[in-house]
Amino acid sequence: MLLVTACSVGPLTKPVPPTKPSSLPIPSQLVATYSLFAGSEVSFGITEQNEKLFLTLFGQKEALQKISPTRYKLNNGDLINFIYSADGRYDRFVTINEGRPQLFIRNDSLLRARNNITNQSIYTSQLIKSVKPGTYSYSRFLSPARGLVDYSVYLPPQWKRNSNKTYPLMFFLHGQLGWERSFPDSVPAQQLNQWITKGLIPPMVIVSLRTGRLKGNVEEQWSSARNESLLTSENTNELRAYIRSQFKAGMSAKTTAIHGHSRGSRGAIHFALKYPLSFSSAVANAFVSDYALQETMQIAKQNLQQIRSKGIPLRISIGDQDEFVLNMGRRASPIIHQFLKELNISHDYEVFPGINHGFVSVWNTKQINGQHNGLSELQFHASTWLRQ
């Protein structure tokens, strides 16, 4: 069964009075490749056989059940409604995903309409219109290193677009099967707002990224060469420069932290040991990637002198009821903790009693000193920013 998904609505243009088509479309007129934008990560192929339409996504093909010449249905009940453009052509369809309308347009129509407008300028324009301080916003970035990157951004309540005030930045790396909404779904914006208002943490910007996909739709590791470039490059057209331009955040490596959960925690440790000059601090929650231990240890040994002289504060935390530990024998956290101790690499390490693998559980548990762990780990990052 195919699941129709997308992450933002189509390009916003000045309304034009539509020209109504002279007739309803026949199936062959709907055959095309449809995308959110031309060349986007997700596109849908509509094909026809014996006057019956089929939808193809990620190599899976499914027949569309015809309701009317412009309305079709997938096996899971999702509706696809073909609509016409201002010039009277049926070249787009609308579907509903997670309660939001999603618009897909034929690639050839997109190319005709763009008039040298880049995808990134459209994403940025949509972001500027939708961004709201004190909550999460969602958009996309076109990275030269990795291509299309979906992300969420939390902006503190006092953030203003036209202000020159700058903010520290925290990158959040989700775990396996996570996405850019993993942090927003786990940490209410109101919680962050309250901590900032009470002065418990400084105003900060938090960017949560979705990792990439490799051939066969395999989820990409945060430690891949593409993600290394995405997260560390200082090129003027890469992610860090874009965040500085749009959000006035992470203006230097000394105010740019990295925080990860599960597979993302492997990424956080990887960046802390391999790129200590690119980040201010790193936190790794529920590190259970035993398969990455050998590579991680090798990086630490190769980079030992720089880590000891210029390394960044690193914290590793995990629950003693972590399902990967109990059911699969994963021991990455205690092993890397002992290894770093033997190398005399300074770091914090804490095991939470009664806590499982989930990020919500780790975030909301109490540390040994009784403090909320999520708050304390944000303060851990903030303590490094205050030194600047």
Secondary structure, 3 states (H helix, E strand, C coil): CCCCCCCCCCCCCCCCCCCCCCCCCCHHHHCEEEECCCCCCCEEEEEEECCEEEEEECCEEEECEEEECCEEECCCCCEEEEEECCCCCEEEEEEEECCEEEEEEEHHHHHHHHCCCCHHHHHHHHHHHHCCCCCEEEEEEEECCCEEEEEEEECCCCCCCCCCCCECEEEEECCCCCCCCHHHHHCCHHHHHHHHHCCCCCCCEEEEECCCEEHHHEECCCCCHHHHHHHHCCCCCCHHHHHHHHHCECCCHHHEEEEEECHHHHHHHHHHHHCHHHCCCEEEECCCCHHHHHHHHHHHHHCHHHHHHHCCCEEEEEECCCHHHHHHCCCHHHHHHHHHHHCCCCCEEEEECCCCCCHHHHHHCECCCCCEHHHHHHHHHHHHHCCC
